[in-house]
Amino acid sequence: MKYRNLGKSGLKVSELSFGSWVTFNKQVDKNLAERMFGTCLEAGVNFFDNAEGYERGESEVVMGKALKALSNPRDSYCVSSKVFFGAKENPLPTQIGLSRKHITEACHQALKRLQVDYLDLYFCHRADPETPISETVWAMHNLVTQGKILYWGTSEWSAEEIIEAYEFAYSNHLTPPSMEQPQYNLLDRN
């Protein structure tokens, strides 16, 4: 397996990651998920991707159980999650978006579901036109300083939205986003 730096950080992640968007809960049970993770780890994959909205959080539960069952050292792999859509079927206004409240609550819930003490990567799953970028950047910075996340980034944001986040972070001496995750999937090529 080949590894690359995550953005401009010093973190080395495998060129291939194993994601759970169309994989866990209904499609794949815990036993098969555990075998899949084992195969990935043996092949050198060290980056496992998830999100609060995948199967309403159940995908994170399956991933957490599988990784725990394999007993690999926590420092040997990276786990990511994403925040925006919420984990509930009919979310309340405080349970979606990129407000400080939702980002913080969603992080705590992801940590619990994934059975980890921190997230290596935490993505803002979409830009939130209803929340000031300053609030989102501050919330992510606070999670970094609290040790709950190590790196944060964006997913499917426009160049203008990413620049706005960077500029706000740099001008206020806050932790800027380290990565952008556009949709790239071998199964969905549109």
N, CA, C and O of each residue as an XYZ file, in Angstrom:
760
protein
N       0.850     -1.179      0.000
C       0.000      0.000      0.000
C       0.893      1.238      0.000
O       1.913      1.283      0.687
N       0.503      2.213     -0.758
C       1.210      3.485     -0.763
C       0.456      4.456      0.140
O      -0.761      4.367      0.303
N       1.213      5.385      0.723
C       0.643      6.366      1.644
C       0.987      7.768      1.170
O       2.013      7.997      0.531
N       0.109      8.691      1.499
C       0.320     10.098      1.140
C      -0.010     10.971      2.342
O      -0.766     10.588      3.235
N       0.585     12.158      2.330
C       0.231     13.121      3.368
C      -1.194     13.609      3.158
O      -1.641     13.812      2.029
N      -1.890     13.792      4.261
C      -3.232     14.354      4.223
C      -3.093     15.862      4.042
O      -2.731     16.577      4.977
N      -3.382     16.336      2.836
C      -3.239     17.763      2.558
C      -1.829     18.221      2.859
O      -0.859     17.592      2.436
N      -1.713     19.320      3.593
C      -0.398     19.847      3.971
C       0.013     19.402      5.369
O       0.978     19.920      5.931
N      -0.720     18.442      5.932
C      -0.398     17.950      7.272
C       0.699     16.891      7.194
O       1.127     16.506      6.106
N       1.139     16.435      8.341
C       2.124     15.367      8.407
C       1.500     13.990      8.519
O       2.221     12.993      8.564
N       0.181     13.910      8.565
C      -0.509     12.627      8.706
C      -0.440     11.827      7.409
O      -0.793     12.328      6.342
N       0.013     10.587      7.509
C       0.093      9.692      6.348
C      -1.150      8.803      6.315
O      -1.438      8.077      7.267
N      -1.872      8.875      5.211
C      -3.043      8.014      5.019
C      -2.838      7.172      3.763
O      -2.148      7.577      2.828
N      -3.444      6.009      3.764
C      -3.330      5.117      2.610
C      -3.997      5.752      1.392
O      -4.967      6.500      1.516
N      -3.457      5.438      0.212
C      -4.031      5.980     -1.024
C      -5.463      5.507     -1.223
O      -6.260      6.194     -1.862
N      -5.791      4.350     -0.687
C      -7.157      3.845     -0.728
C      -7.744      3.913      0.671
O      -7.070      3.606      1.654
N      -8.991      4.313      0.752
C      -9.691      4.286      2.031
C     -10.852      3.310      1.911
O     -11.259      2.938      0.810
N     -11.368      2.910      3.044
C     -12.538      2.039      3.064
C     -13.676      2.828      3.678
O     -13.636      3.188      4.854
N     -14.687      3.093      2.874
C     -15.820      3.889      3.322
C     -17.054      3.049      3.538
O     -17.121      1.890      3.132
N     -18.027      3.653      4.184
C     -19.221      2.908      4.578
C     -20.510      3.473      4.005
O     -21.597      3.112      4.458
N     -20.409      4.346      3.026
C     -21.601      4.999      2.489
C     -22.625      3.989      1.984
O     -23.804      4.085      2.324
N     -22.199      3.037      1.189
C     -23.132      2.039      0.655
C     -22.741      0.637      1.122
O     -22.921     -0.338      0.391
N     -22.214      0.540      2.324
C     -21.677     -0.740      2.756
C     -22.342     -1.307      4.004
O     -22.807     -2.447      3.983
N     -22.398     -0.540      5.088
C     -22.738     -1.134      6.376
C     -24.202     -1.012      6.764
O     -24.941     -0.167      6.258
N     -24.587     -1.884      7.675
C     -25.870     -2.012      8.325
C     -26.806     -2.886      7.514
O     -26.839     -4.098      7.727
N     -27.569     -2.316      6.591
C     -28.531     -3.138      5.851
C     -27.854     -4.025      4.813
O     -28.280     -5.160      4.600
N     -26.821     -3.531      4.173
C     -26.165     -4.293      3.117
C     -25.180     -5.330      3.666
O     -25.029     -6.408      3.091
N     -24.517     -5.009      4.769
C     -23.453     -5.851      5.309
C     -23.641     -5.968      6.816
O     -23.796     -4.957      7.501
N     -23.627     -7.193      7.337
C     -23.782     -7.373      8.781
C     -22.434     -7.222      9.490
O     -21.396     -7.050      8.851
N     -22.473     -7.290     10.814
C     -21.277     -7.070     11.628
C     -20.166     -8.067     11.304
O     -18.999     -7.685     11.222
N     -20.515     -9.338     11.119
C     -19.484    -10.355     10.857
C     -18.762    -10.104      9.543
O     -17.535    -10.181      9.481
N     -19.516     -9.804      8.495
C     -18.887     -9.521      7.209
C     -18.096     -8.214      7.279
O     -17.010     -8.115      6.709
N     -18.636     -7.213      7.976
C     -17.918     -5.941      8.134
C     -16.571     -6.174      8.809
O     -15.558     -5.608      8.400
N     -16.567     -7.006      9.838
C     -15.321     -7.302     10.549
C     -14.307     -7.971      9.616
O     -13.122     -7.638      9.653
N     -14.757     -8.898      8.792
C     -13.859     -9.549      7.831
C     -13.339     -8.542      6.809
O     -12.166     -8.578      6.437
N     -14.211     -7.644      6.357
C     -13.797     -6.627      5.383
C     -12.740     -5.707      5.979
O     -11.749     -5.393      5.320
N     -12.944     -5.269      7.227
C     -11.958     -4.417      7.892
C     -10.638     -5.151      8.057
O      -9.571     -4.582      7.825
N     -10.709     -6.414      8.459
C      -9.494     -7.203      8.610
C      -8.714     -7.297      7.312
O      -7.491     -7.159      7.305
N      -9.420     -7.532      6.214
C      -8.777     -7.599      4.899
C      -8.125     -6.269      4.545
O      -6.997     -6.232      4.053
N      -8.843     -5.180      4.800
C      -8.293     -3.846      4.515
C      -7.036     -3.582      5.336
O      -6.025     -3.130      4.798
N      -7.096     -3.860      6.631
C      -5.941     -3.624      7.492
C      -4.748     -4.465      7.052
O      -3.618     -3.975      7.029
N      -4.990     -5.728      6.702
C      -3.908     -6.596      6.227
C      -3.287     -6.059      4.941
O      -2.091     -6.234      4.707
N      -4.095     -5.406      4.107
C      -3.601     -4.847      2.839
C      -2.932     -3.489      3.028
O      -2.391     -2.928      2.076
N      -2.966     -2.957      4.251
C      -2.313     -1.681      4.523
C      -3.222     -0.473      4.504
O      -2.750      0.651      4.677
N      -4.519     -0.672      4.299
C      -5.456      0.459      4.367
C      -5.491      0.941      5.811
O      -5.670      0.148      6.736
N      -5.318      2.254      5.998
C      -5.339      2.792      7.362
C      -6.353      3.924      7.531
O      -6.357      4.592      8.565
N      -7.202      4.148      6.544
C      -8.160      5.256      6.577
C      -9.562      4.694      6.363
O      -9.869      4.126      5.314
N     -10.409      4.866      7.385
C     -11.776      4.354      7.360
C     -12.749      5.519      7.501
O     -12.711      6.270      8.476
N     -13.619      5.652      6.507
C     -14.481      6.826      6.370
C     -15.925      6.505      6.739
O     -16.434      5.429      6.427
N     -16.579      7.454      7.409
C     -17.963      7.281      7.820
C     -18.640      8.641      7.912
O     -18.021      9.665      7.625
N     -19.912      8.655      8.312
C     -20.655      9.905      8.490
C     -21.865      9.653      9.370
O     -22.400      8.546      9.421
N     -22.284     10.705     10.064
C     -23.460     10.584     10.922
C     -24.704     10.188     10.139
O     -25.572      9.491     10.665
N     -24.797     10.623      8.898
C     -25.988     10.383      8.097
C     -26.038      9.035      7.414
O     -27.069      8.676      6.845
N     -24.949      8.273      7.453
C     -24.949      6.961      6.807
C     -25.750      5.991      7.669
O     -25.369      5.669      8.794
N     -26.869      5.536      7.112
C     -27.766      4.618      7.830
C     -28.169      5.186      9.199
O     -28.325      4.452     10.175
N     -28.333      6.515      9.238
C     -28.771      7.203     10.461
C     -27.885      6.874     11.672
O     -28.373      6.667     12.783
N     -26.591      6.834     11.426
C     -25.628      6.581     12.490
C     -25.291      5.119     12.704
O     -24.282      4.805     13.336
N     -26.113      4.223     12.193
C     -25.873      2.790     12.402
C     -24.603      2.308     11.710
O     -23.972      1.357     12.171
N     -24.229      2.944     10.624
C     -22.987      2.583      9.942
C     -21.789      2.803     10.865
O     -20.851      2.006     10.875
N     -21.827      3.888     11.639
C     -20.746      4.147     12.598
C     -20.738      3.094     13.703
O     -19.669      2.697     14.168
N     -21.907      2.643     14.125
C     -21.992      1.599     15.152
C     -21.332      0.317     14.646
O     -20.541     -0.296     15.361
N     -21.654     -0.089     13.418
C     -21.068     -1.301     12.834
C     -19.551     -1.150     12.722
O     -18.807     -2.070     13.062
N     -19.091      0.014     12.244
C     -17.652      0.241     12.105
C     -16.965      0.187     13.465
O     -15.915     -0.441     13.604
N     -17.538      0.829     14.452
C     -16.948      0.836     15.785
C     -16.817     -0.558     16.372
O     -15.781     -0.904     16.938
N     -17.868     -1.358     16.237
C     -17.826     -2.734     16.753
C     -16.787     -3.568     16.018
O     -16.053     -4.339     16.636
N     -16.725     -3.413     14.702
C     -15.773     -4.199     13.911
C     -14.334     -3.832     14.258
O     -13.499     -4.716     14.447
N     -14.038     -2.547     14.342
C     -12.670     -2.126     14.664
C     -12.284     -2.557     16.075
O     -11.147     -2.966     16.312
N     -13.214     -2.468     16.997
C     -12.923     -2.888     18.368
C     -12.655     -4.396     18.428
O     -11.748     -4.841     19.131
N     -13.446     -5.177     17.691
C     -13.284     -6.634     17.694
C     -11.931     -7.055     17.126
O     -11.375     -8.074     17.534
N     -11.405     -6.280     16.195
C     -10.117     -6.625     15.578
C      -8.929     -6.323     16.488
O      -7.846     -6.871     16.284
N      -9.109     -5.476     17.472
C      -8.089     -5.162     18.482
C      -6.802     -4.577     17.915
O      -5.740     -4.729     18.520
N      -6.875     -3.914     16.766
C      -5.681     -3.232     16.255
C      -5.411     -2.000     17.109
O      -6.353     -1.366     17.586
N      -4.136     -1.646     17.312
C      -3.827     -0.450     18.098
C      -4.473      0.789     17.466
O      -4.466      0.945     16.245
N      -5.023      1.654     18.296
C      -5.722      2.846     17.796
C      -4.800      3.737     16.977
O      -5.264      4.433     16.074
N      -3.525      3.730     17.269
C      -2.601      4.584     16.517
C      -2.204      3.997     15.165
O      -1.377      4.578     14.462
N      -2.785      2.842     14.787
C      -2.435      2.211     13.509
C      -3.419      2.518     12.387
O      -3.192      2.111     11.248
N      -4.502      3.223     12.681
C      -5.495      3.543     11.652
C      -6.151      4.892     11.938
O      -6.082      5.414     13.050
N      -6.785      5.437     10.911
C      -7.479      6.722     11.005
C      -8.968      6.515     10.753
O      -9.363      5.777      9.851
N      -9.776      7.172     11.555
C     -11.230      7.103     11.421
C     -11.749      8.505     11.155
O     -11.343      9.469     11.805
N     -12.650      8.601     10.190
C     -13.272      9.902      9.922
C     -14.779      9.807     10.071
O     -15.373      8.733      9.975
N     -15.378     10.965     10.309
C     -16.833     11.090     10.283
C     -17.159     12.426      9.635
O     -16.288     13.267      9.413
N     -18.425     12.590      9.344
C     -18.887     13.832      8.723
C     -20.113     14.328      9.462
O     -20.897     13.546     10.001
N     -20.262     15.656      9.477
C     -21.387     16.298     10.153
C     -22.132     17.191      9.173
O     -21.510     17.906      8.389
N     -23.431     17.156      9.211
C     -24.320     18.081      8.507
C     -25.749     17.556      8.485
O     -26.662     18.236      8.953
N     -25.958     16.353      7.947
C     -27.301     15.845      7.684
C     -28.026     15.335      8.921
O     -29.248     15.187      8.898
N     -27.306     15.065      9.989
C     -27.921     14.518     11.186
C     -28.067     13.011     11.100
O     -27.938     12.415     10.031
N     -28.340     12.404     12.254
C     -28.449     10.951     12.323
C     -29.874     10.489     12.579
O     -30.115      9.294     12.751
N     -30.806     11.403     12.606
C     -32.198     11.039     12.893
C     -33.027     11.052     11.618
O     -32.709     11.761     10.662
N     -34.099     10.255     11.615
C     -34.967     10.189     10.433
C     -35.676     11.513     10.179
O     -35.734     11.972      9.038
N     -36.204     12.121     11.204
C     -36.864     13.426     11.097
C     -36.195     14.383     12.072
O     -36.737     14.660     13.141
N     -35.011     14.894     11.708
C     -34.242     15.698     12.662
C     -34.908     17.032     12.996
O     -35.588     17.641     12.171
N     -34.687     17.451     14.219
C     -35.102     18.779     14.658
C     -34.113     19.795     14.094
O     -33.024     19.412     13.669
N     -34.463     21.071     14.081
C     -33.553     22.084     13.518
C     -32.170     22.118     14.183
O     -31.188     22.486     13.539
N     -32.085     21.741     15.454
C     -30.795     21.739     16.152
C     -29.982     20.478     15.887
O     -28.857     20.358     16.371
N     -30.536     19.537     15.125
C     -29.878     18.254     14.887
C     -29.325     18.118     13.468
O     -28.968     17.020     13.042
N     -29.256     19.223     12.744
C     -28.702     19.239     11.386
C     -27.893     20.516     11.195
O     -27.963     21.437     12.009
N     -27.131     20.559     10.115
C     -26.395     21.769      9.763
C     -25.036     21.855     10.422
O     -24.525     20.878     10.968
N     -24.454     23.059     10.358
C     -23.107     23.288     10.879
C     -23.076     24.332     11.985
O     -22.107     25.080     12.108
N     -24.130     24.384     12.787
C     -24.097     25.262     13.960
C     -23.113     24.682     14.975
O     -22.805     23.491     14.939
N     -22.632     25.514     15.860
C     -21.728     25.051     16.919
C     -22.380     23.924     17.715
O     -21.734     22.928     18.042
N     -23.664     24.090     18.022
C     -24.372     23.068     18.802
C     -24.379     21.728     18.077
O     -24.012     20.704     18.653
N     -24.800     21.734     16.809
C     -24.889     20.447     16.112
C     -23.511     19.830     15.882
O     -23.345     18.622     16.048
N     -22.534     20.630     15.507
C     -21.185     20.093     15.297
C     -20.683     19.424     16.573
O     -20.145     18.317     16.522
N     -20.853     20.082     17.709
C     -20.375     19.547     18.985
C     -21.127     18.281     19.377
O     -20.512     17.271     19.718
N     -22.457     18.334     19.331
C     -23.267     17.164     19.692
C     -22.994     15.993     18.753
O     -22.871     14.853     19.201
N     -22.899     16.269     17.455
C     -22.662     15.204     16.477
C     -21.302     14.553     16.697
O     -21.163     13.340     16.535
N     -20.304     15.340     17.063
C     -18.982     14.784     17.346
C     -19.056     13.838     18.541
O     -18.534     12.724     18.486
N     -19.699     14.273     19.612
C     -19.829     13.419     20.801
C     -20.539     12.113     20.459
O     -20.140     11.043     20.917
N     -21.592     12.209     19.651
C     -22.341     11.008     19.264
C     -21.499     10.086     18.387
O     -21.549      8.866     18.545
N     -20.723     10.658     17.461
C     -19.861      9.843     16.594
C     -18.801      9.115     17.421
O     -18.529      7.938     17.182
N     -18.204      9.805     18.386
C     -17.206      9.172     19.244
C     -17.805      7.967     19.964
O     -17.171      6.917     20.071
N     -19.017      8.129     20.448
C     -19.690      7.038     21.162
C     -20.003      5.878     20.216
O     -19.732      4.722     20.539
N     -20.574      6.189     19.044
C     -20.937      5.123     18.098
C     -19.710      4.381     17.579
O     -19.736      3.160     17.429
N     -18.641      5.115     17.309
C     -17.414      4.512     16.771
C     -16.526      3.890     17.855
O     -15.560      3.195     17.543
N     -16.852      4.137     19.117
C     -16.107      3.600     20.259
C     -14.641      4.030     20.246
O     -13.738      3.223     20.467
N     -14.428      5.324     19.982
C     -13.082      5.899     19.980
C     -13.061      7.148     20.864
O     -14.106      7.727     21.162
N     -11.866      7.551     21.277
C     -11.711      8.742     22.110
C     -11.584     10.017     21.291
O     -11.833     11.113     21.792
N     -11.194      9.869     20.028
C     -11.042     11.029     19.146
C     -11.265     10.586     17.709
O     -11.131      9.406     17.382
N     -11.606     11.546     16.855
C     -11.697     11.317     15.414
C     -10.424     11.862     14.787
O      -9.991     12.967     15.112
N      -9.832     11.097     13.898
C      -8.652     11.593     13.196
C      -9.046     12.714     12.237
O      -8.369     13.739     12.157
N     -10.137     12.512     11.515
C     -10.619     13.476     10.527
C     -12.103     13.716     10.758
O     -12.865     12.782     11.007
N     -12.504     14.986     10.670
C     -13.921     15.331     10.836
C     -14.275     16.313      9.731
O     -13.714     17.406      9.645
N     -15.213     15.907      8.890
C     -15.590     16.691      7.720
C     -16.912     17.421      7.924
O     -17.835     16.886      8.538
N     -16.997     18.634      7.412
C     -18.274     19.332      7.258
C     -18.849     18.809      5.946
O     -18.374     19.160      4.866
N     -19.876     17.967      6.049
C     -20.368     17.178      4.914
C     -20.897     18.021      3.756
O     -20.821     17.588      2.606
N     -21.410     19.169      4.017
C     -21.817     20.151      3.006
C     -21.611     21.525      3.638
O     -21.472     21.641      4.856
N     -21.592     22.549      2.817
C     -21.574     23.915      3.349
C     -22.972     24.226      3.878
O     -23.961     23.679      3.392
N     -23.046     25.097      4.865
C     -24.335     25.449      5.465
C     -24.599     26.933      5.255
O     -24.036     27.761      5.971
N     -25.440     27.287      4.294
C     -25.710     28.700      4.023
C     -26.446     29.409      5.158
O     -26.527     30.638      5.166
N     -26.983     28.652      6.114
C     -27.732     29.248      7.221
C     -26.883     29.489      8.462
O     -27.366     30.054      9.443
N     -25.624     29.066      8.428
C     -24.732     29.257      9.572
C     -23.531     30.075      9.130
O     -22.918     29.756      8.111
N     -23.173     31.131      9.873
C     -21.981     31.911      9.513
C     -20.738     31.017      9.512
O     -20.583     30.154     10.376
N     -19.870     31.230      8.548
C     -18.651     30.427      8.457
C     -17.815     30.585      9.725
O     -17.118     29.653     10.126
N     -17.880     31.747     10.353
C     -17.130     31.972     11.591
C     -17.556     30.988     12.676
O     -16.712     30.472     13.408
N     -18.843     30.727     12.786
C     -19.345     29.789     13.802
C     -18.854     28.370     13.528
O     -18.454     27.656     14.448
N     -18.887     27.971     12.273
C     -18.436     26.631     11.897
C     -16.940     26.470     12.150
O     -16.516     25.468     12.726
N     -16.143     27.437     11.729
C     -14.690     27.353     11.916
C     -14.347     27.338     13.404
O     -13.513     26.541     13.834
N     -14.974     28.201     14.190
C     -14.729     28.213     15.632
C     -15.090     26.872     16.266
O     -14.348     26.368     17.109
N     -16.221     26.293     15.869
C     -16.646     25.008     16.441
C     -15.627     23.915     16.141
O     -15.275     23.130     17.021
N     -15.155     23.867     14.904
C     -14.162     22.855     14.542
C     -12.836     23.108     15.270
O     -12.204     22.169     15.755
N     -12.422     24.363     15.344
C     -11.195     24.716     16.068
C     -11.298     24.276     17.533
O     -10.350     23.716     18.084
N     -12.440     24.528     18.152
C     -12.624     24.138     19.555
C     -12.502     22.628     19.739
O     -11.906     22.171     20.715
N     -13.061     21.850     18.814
C     -12.945     20.392     18.911
C     -11.495     19.942     18.759
O     -11.072     18.983     19.404
N     -10.732     20.629     17.908
C      -9.303     20.319     17.769
C      -8.583     20.615     19.084
O      -7.821     19.778     19.567
N      -8.810     21.781     19.663
C      -8.098     22.148     20.895
C      -8.513     21.262     22.073
O      -7.740     21.082     23.014
N      -9.719     20.712     22.024
C     -10.185     19.796     23.074
C      -9.672     18.370     22.869
O      -9.860     17.517     23.736
N      -9.027     18.106     21.733
C      -8.508     16.776     21.448
C      -9.551     15.784     20.969
O      -9.290     14.581     20.923
N     -10.717     16.270     20.617
C     -11.777     15.369     20.142
C     -11.641     15.059     18.659
O     -12.103     14.016     18.197
N     -11.010     15.961     17.911
C     -10.678     15.710     16.509
C      -9.240     16.178     16.287
O      -8.761     17.087     16.964
N      -8.564     15.549     15.337
C      -7.188     15.947     15.041
C      -7.107     16.879     13.842
O      -6.337     17.839     13.848
N      -7.900     16.597     12.816
C      -7.928     17.415     11.596
C      -9.383     17.600     11.196
O     -10.223     16.731     11.431
N      -9.665     18.739     10.589
C     -11.018     18.924     10.064
C     -10.937     19.378      8.621
O      -9.938     19.938      8.170
N     -12.016     19.118      7.918
C     -12.045     19.488      6.515
C     -13.462     19.632      6.009
O     -14.420     19.683      6.779
N     -13.569     19.694      4.707
C     -14.854     19.936      4.058
C     -15.150     18.797      3.089
O     -14.252     18.066      2.671
N     -16.411     18.663      2.747
C     -16.827     17.645      1.791
C     -17.841     18.259      0.842
O     -18.926     18.680      1.242
N     -17.463     18.297     -0.405
C     -18.305     18.831     -1.474
C     -18.624     20.322     -1.285
O     -19.746     20.763     -1.531
N     -17.621     21.083     -0.846
C     -17.736     22.537     -0.760
C     -17.183     23.139     -2.047
O     -16.346     22.537     -2.719
N     -17.656     24.315     -2.371
C     -17.112     25.030     -3.530
C     -15.763     25.646     -3.153
O     -15.440     25.785     -1.974
N     -14.986     26.008     -4.165
C     -13.697     26.661     -3.920
C     -13.891     27.943     -3.117
O     -13.101     28.235     -2.219
N     -14.928     28.706     -3.429
C     -15.193     29.963     -2.717
C     -15.487     29.712     -1.240
O     -15.029     30.465     -0.381
N     -16.245     28.663     -0.942
C     -16.577     28.352      0.454
C     -15.335     27.911      1.225
O     -15.162     28.269      2.390
N     -14.482     27.142      0.581
C     -13.244     26.697      1.228
C     -12.330     27.887      1.495
O     -11.756     28.001      2.578
N     -12.193     28.768      0.517
C     -11.362     29.967      0.689
C     -11.884     30.817      1.839
O     -11.098     31.329      2.637
N     -13.193     30.972      1.931
C     -13.777     31.761      3.025
C     -13.427     31.147      4.380
O     -13.097     31.874      5.317
N     -13.494     29.831      4.496
C     -13.148     29.161      5.752
C     -11.664     29.342      6.077
O     -11.314     29.650      7.216
N     -10.790     29.153      5.082
C      -9.353     29.351      5.277
C      -9.054     30.774      5.724
O      -8.336     30.989      6.701
N      -9.602     31.732      5.012
C      -9.311     33.132      5.335
C      -9.767     33.487      6.737
O      -9.054     34.181      7.462
N     -10.947     33.021      7.132
C     -11.412     33.309      8.486
C     -10.494     32.649      9.512
O     -10.112     33.277     10.499
N     -10.142     31.387      9.283
C      -9.274     30.677     10.228
C      -7.919     31.366     10.362
O      -7.460     31.619     11.476
N      -7.278     31.672      9.236
C      -5.958     32.299      9.284
C      -6.001     33.686      9.904
O      -5.115     34.037     10.683
N      -6.997     34.471      9.583
C      -7.058     35.836     10.121
C      -7.364     35.857     11.614
O      -7.131     36.868     12.277
N      -7.881     34.761     12.149
C      -8.205     34.690     13.573
C      -7.340     33.678     14.324
O      -7.640     33.325     15.464
N      -6.262     33.212     13.679
C      -5.316     32.272     14.291
C      -6.015     31.005     14.789
O      -5.748     30.524     15.890
N      -6.912     30.478     13.958
C      -7.651     29.261     14.272
C      -7.168     28.125     13.373
O      -6.458     28.357     12.395
N      -7.551     26.920     13.705
C      -7.183     25.755     12.901
C      -7.967     25.768     11.593
O      -9.197     25.729     11.613
N      -7.271     25.823     10.458
C      -7.976     25.836      9.172
C      -8.335     24.416      8.731
O      -7.823     23.445      9.290
N      -9.200     24.292      7.744
C      -9.474     22.958      7.205
C      -8.217     22.385      6.554
O      -7.442     23.113      5.934
N      -8.023     21.080      6.701
C      -6.838     20.405      6.161
C      -7.105     19.663      4.863
O      -6.169     19.304      4.148
N      -8.384     19.429      4.551
C      -8.676     18.597      3.387
C     -10.075     18.883      2.858
O     -10.936     19.398      3.572
N     -10.281     18.538      1.594
C     -11.592     18.593      0.943
C     -11.855     17.212      0.374
O     -10.986     16.620     -0.266
N     -13.045     16.704      0.606
C     -13.415     15.388      0.097
C     -14.535     15.533     -0.928
O     -15.709     15.606     -0.565
N     -14.171     15.575     -2.205
C     -15.218     15.578     -3.231
C     -15.752     14.156     -3.388
O     -15.094     13.198     -2.982
N     -16.914     14.018     -3.961
C     -17.430     12.668     -4.175
C     -16.565     11.963     -5.212
O     -16.375     12.452     -6.326
N     -16.056     10.822     -4.826
C     -15.274      9.987     -5.736
C     -15.542      8.557     -5.312
O     -15.082      8.119     -4.258
N     -16.271      7.842     -6.115
C     -16.718      6.520     -5.739
C     -16.666      5.622     -6.964
O     -17.134      6.001     -8.037
N     -16.104      4.444     -6.809
C     -16.020      3.516     -7.934
C     -17.392      3.047     -8.396
O     -17.557      2.658     -9.552
N     -18.381      3.082     -7.501
C     -19.721      2.623     -7.855
C     -20.595      3.731     -8.415
O     -21.494      3.468     -9.213
N     -20.341      4.961     -8.006
C     -21.154      6.101     -8.447
C     -20.238      7.089     -9.152
O     -19.525      7.846     -8.494
N     -20.247      7.093    -10.469
C     -19.292      7.892    -11.245
C     -19.924      9.113    -11.898
O     -19.322      9.681    -12.809
N     -21.088      9.533    -11.482
C     -21.742     10.716    -12.075
C     -21.160     12.002    -11.542
O     -21.593     13.086    -11.934
